[in-house]
Amino acid sequence: MERAKKLADLLSRVAHPFRRLAEQRNVAVTEDQVIRAIIQRIEVEGEEQWGEEEGVSEETFRRLVTRLKWQVRQCGLTPDGLIRGHLGEVRAILLMKSYEKLGSKESSFLRESFISLGMKNVQPGVWVLPPVRTPADLSTQDDVKAWLRQKVVKPVRKKVDYVFPFVALVDLKRVAADRRGIRKMPTARTIYSVLEPEDVVAASEVYSAMRQRGFSAMDVVLSGNLVLLASAFATEEEVQSIAENNEEIMTRLRRSTGSASVTLEDLANIGPEIVAASLEGFVQHPDDTAKRLLVEVQFWMRFLSGSA
């Protein structure tokens, strides 16, 4: 009974269509306000929130890019492309470990230390510390060796024997990788396939590149992006399913409405039964998900008009 009551309440909140905005850009809020609303609307477990006084800092952009991870992939940004487009050096630490034992037994202590530092495994024994995590004050061999002993070896607190055939501080602009015809194999990884866009340059730079491709926070919201809308309430598995099947879901919506595109404004005037039908087969409870999606649409329509 309680569940039915909640669903009835949700339905009543999305039953009334909104007046369309005269122009997509005829909104009463700024880009910065949309950025903060996205961050605050989509809760990330264990992440500390902040007050209204904080501006759009690098940390704000980091949180935004985390929430727009699917859109980052959708707009075609790649680590290699961002590295090539960066004005200065893009430095990272490359490391190879060929031996690790504690006494006579195999050890994984150093591997655990690598992971805790945010290093990514490229190939068996080959690791990379992403540029955004590489200390800016490293410049000489002695600097790198001191960092290695202090940050990697010392935290282990055990007498682990090891061999690092090489540890190098490199500019990834000078590093090339290549592969052909190999897909789902662990050893098919390249240095660029283990890094994310936000690993190689500052999050603000990732966002700037997104905006240049028409994927600003405002653009994503106005487009009625279902992945973003679902991120506010759905499980990670449901969001992933919606993301992977987004093209088919949008095709169903366009077919049902007879529209060439379905934006946030269009969603505001579509009934939940149509949205539910488009989600059929992709989420466990399409009726529930549709109603909650339209509640998110309602929030953003109010927000963009300055009445949220």
C-alpha positions in Angstrom: 0.0 0.0 0.0 2.8 2.4 0.9 4.6 1.6 -2.4 1.4 2.3 -4.4 0.9 5.6 -2.6 4.4 6.7 -3.4 3.9 5.9 -7.1 0.6 7.7 -7.2 2.3 10.7 -5.7 5.0 10.6 -8.3 2.4 10.2 -11.1 0.5 13.3 -9.9 3.7 15.3 -9.9 4.4 14.6 -13.6 0.9 14.6 -14.9 0.8 18.2 -15.9 2.7 19.3 -19.0 5.0 22.3 -18.9 4.8 25.3 -21.0 7.7 25.1 -23.5 10.5 27.6 -23.4 10.4 30.0 -26.3 14.1 29.2 -27.0 16.4 26.5 -25.7 18.7 29.2 -24.4 15.9 31.2 -22.9 16.7 30.1 -19.3 17.0 32.0 -16.1 20.2 30.4 -14.7 23.9 30.4 -15.6 26.2 27.6 -16.7 27.9 27.7 -13.3 24.5 27.2 -11.5 23.7 24.3 -13.7 27.1 22.7 -12.9 26.5 23.0 -9.2 23.0 21.7 -9.5 24.2 18.6 -11.4 26.7 17.9 -8.7 24.3 18.4 -5.9 21.5 16.5 -7.6 23.5 13.4 -8.1 24.8 12.2 -4.8 28.0 10.3 -4.7 28.3 8.0 -1.6 31.0 9.1 0.9 31.6 12.4 -0.8 31.6 15.5 1.3 29.2 18.3 0.2 30.0 22.0 0.4 28.2 25.3 1.0 26.9 27.8 -1.6 29.9 30.0 -1.2 32.3 27.8 -3.1 32.8 28.7 -6.7 33.6 26.6 -9.8 37.0 25.4 -8.6 39.0 22.5 -10.0 37.4 20.2 -7.4 34.0 21.3 -8.7 35.0 20.4 -12.2 36.4 17.1 -11.0 33.0 16.2 -9.4 31.2 17.4 -12.5 33.2 15.2 -14.8 32.7 12.2 -12.5 28.9 12.7 -12.9 29.1 13.2 -16.6 31.4 10.2 -17.2 29.0 8.8 -19.9 28.8 12.1 -21.7 32.6 12.4 -21.7 32.7 9.1 -23.6 29.8 10.0 -25.8 31.4 13.2 -27.1 34.5 11.2 -28.3 37.2 12.6 -25.9 40.1 10.3 -25.6 43.2 10.4 -23.4 45.5 10.4 -26.4 43.6 13.3 -28.1 43.6 15.4 -24.9 47.3 14.8 -24.4 48.0 15.9 -28.0 45.9 19.0 -27.5 47.5 20.0 -24.2 49.8 23.0 -24.5 52.5 21.9 -22.1 54.1 18.6 -21.1 51.9 15.8 -19.8 54.1 14.0 -17.4 53.5 10.5 -16.0 55.6 7.9 -14.2 56.1 4.6 -16.0 57.3 1.7 -13.9 58.1 -2.0 -14.5 58.2 -4.6 -11.7 59.7 -7.9 -12.6 60.2 -9.5 -9.2 58.6 -9.3 -5.8 59.0 -11.7 -2.9 58.8 -11.7 0.9 61.3 -14.3 2.0 60.8 -17.3 -0.3 57.1 -16.6 -1.0 55.5 -14.5 -3.8 54.2 -11.1 -2.6 51.6 -8.7 -3.7 52.4 -5.9 -1.2 53.9 -3.6 -3.8 51.0 -4.2 -6.2 48.6 -3.1 -3.5 50.8 -0.1 -2.9 50.6 0.8 -6.6 46.8 0.5 -6.6 46.5 2.7 -3.5 48.5 5.4 -5.2 46.1 5.3 -8.2 48.5 3.6 -10.6 47.0 1.7 -13.6 48.2 -1.7 -14.8 49.1 -1.5 -18.5 50.6 -5.0 -19.0 51.8 -7.7 -16.5 54.4 -5.9 -14.4 54.0 -2.5 -16.2 52.3 0.3 -14.4 51.6 4.0 -15.0 50.9 6.8 -12.5 48.4 9.1 -14.3 49.6 12.6 -15.1 47.0 14.2 -12.7 48.5 12.2 -9.9 52.2 12.7 -10.8 53.9 15.2 -8.5 54.8 18.4 -10.3 58.1 18.8 -8.3 59.7 15.7 -9.7 62.4 16.4 -12.3 65.6 14.3 -11.7 66.4 10.6 -11.4 67.1 11.2 -7.7 63.6 12.8 -7.3 61.9 9.8 -8.9 63.9 7.3 -6.9 63.1 9.2 -3.6 59.4 9.3 -4.5 59.4 5.6 -5.3 61.0 4.6 -2.0 58.9 7.1 0.1 55.5 6.5 -1.6 55.6 2.9 -2.9 58.1 0.9 -0.9 58.1 2.5 2.6 54.3 2.1 3.2 54.7 -1.7 2.8 56.6 -1.9 6.1 57.9 -5.3 5.3 61.3 -6.5 3.9 60.0 -7.2 0.4 62.7 -8.0 -2.2 61.9 -6.5 -5.6 63.3 -5.5 -8.9 62.1 -2.5 -10.9 63.9 -2.8 -14.3 62.9 0.8 -15.0 61.1 3.7 -13.4 60.8 6.7 -15.8 59.3 10.2 -15.6 58.1 10.7 -19.2 56.1 13.3 -21.2 53.2 11.3 -22.7 53.3 13.6 -25.7 56.5 11.6 -26.7 55.0 8.2 -26.0 53.3 6.3 -28.8 51.2 3.1 -28.6 49.8 0.9 -31.4 47.7 -2.2 -31.8 45.5 -3.8 -34.5 42.9 -6.5 -34.7 43.0 -7.3 -31.0 40.0 -6.7 -28.8 39.0 -8.6 -25.6 42.4 -9.7 -24.3 44.0 -8.5 -21.0 47.4 -8.2 -22.8 45.9 -6.0 -25.5 45.9 -2.9 -23.2 47.9 0.1 -24.2 48.8 3.0 -21.9 46.0 5.0 -23.5 43.3 2.4 -23.0 43.9 2.1 -19.2 43.7 5.9 -18.7 40.5 8.0 -18.5 40.3 11.5 -20.0 40.3 13.0 -16.4 43.5 11.0 -15.6 45.6 12.9 -18.1 44.6 16.6 -17.9 42.8 18.7 -15.3 39.1 18.2 -15.1 38.5 21.8 -16.1 40.3 21.1 -19.3 38.2 18.0 -20.0 35.1 20.0 -19.4 36.4 22.8 -21.7 36.9 20.2 -24.5 33.4 18.9 -23.8 31.9 22.3 -24.2 33.7 22.8 -27.5 31.9 19.7 -28.8 28.5 20.8 -27.6 28.4 18.9 -24.4 28.3 21.6 -21.8 26.4 21.1 -18.6 23.6 23.3 -20.0 23.6 21.4 -23.3 23.4 18.0 -21.6 20.4 19.1 -19.4 18.5 20.8 -22.2 18.9 17.7 -24.4 17.0 15.7 -21.9 19.8 13.3 -21.5 18.3 10.1 -19.9 21.6 8.9 -18.5 22.0 12.2 -16.5 18.4 12.2 -15.4 18.5 8.6 -14.2 21.8 9.2 -12.4 19.9 11.1 -9.7 18.0 8.1 -8.5 18.8 4.8 -10.3 21.3 2.1 -9.4 24.6 2.0 -11.1 23.4 -1.1 -13.1 20.3 0.7 -14.3 22.2 3.8 -15.3 24.7 1.6 -17.2 21.8 -0.2 -19.0 20.2 3.0 -20.0 23.5 4.3 -21.2 24.3 1.2 -23.3 20.8 1.2 -24.8 20.3 4.9 -25.1 20.1 4.9 -28.9 17.3 2.3 -28.9 15.4 4.0 -26.1 15.5 7.4 -27.9 14.4 5.7 -31.2 11.4 4.3 -29.4 10.6 7.7 -27.9 10.9 9.5 -31.3 8.7 6.8 -32.9 6.0 7.1 -30.2 5.9 10.9 -30.3 6.5 11.4 -34.0 9.3 13.9 -33.2 12.7 14.1 -34.9 14.2 14.7 -31.5 13.2 14.4 -27.8 14.6 17.2 -25.6 14.0 18.0 -22.0 11.1 20.2 -23.0 9.6 17.4 -25.0 10.0 14.9 -22.1 8.1 17.4 -19.9 5.1 17.0 -22.1 5.2 13.2 -22.6 3.2 10.9 -20.4 4.9 8.3 -18.2 3.4 5.4 -20.0 5.2 6.4 -23.2 8.6 6.7 -21.4 7.9 3.4 -19.6 7.3 1.7 -23.0 10.6 3.0 -24.3 12.5 1.6 -21.2 10.8 -1.9 -21.5 13.4 -4.6 -21.4 16.2 -2.3 -20.2 15.3 -1.7 -16.6 13.6 -4.0 -14.0 10.7 -1.7 -13.3 10.1 0.6 -16.3 6.9 2.2 -14.9 8.7 3.2 -11.7 11.8 4.4 -13.6 9.7 6.4 -16.1 7.9 8.3 -13.3 11.1 9.1 -11.5 12.7 10.2 -14.8 9.8 12.6 -15.3 10.2 13.9 -11.7 13.8 14.8 -12.6 12.5 16.5 -15.8 10.1 18.5 -13.7 13.0 19.6 -11.4 15.1 20.7 -14.3 12.3 22.6 -16.0 11.6 24.5 -12.8 15.3 25.1 -12.2 16.0 26.4 -15.7 13.1 28.8 -15.3 14.5 30.1 -12.0 11.7 28.7 -9.9 13.3 25.7 -8.3 
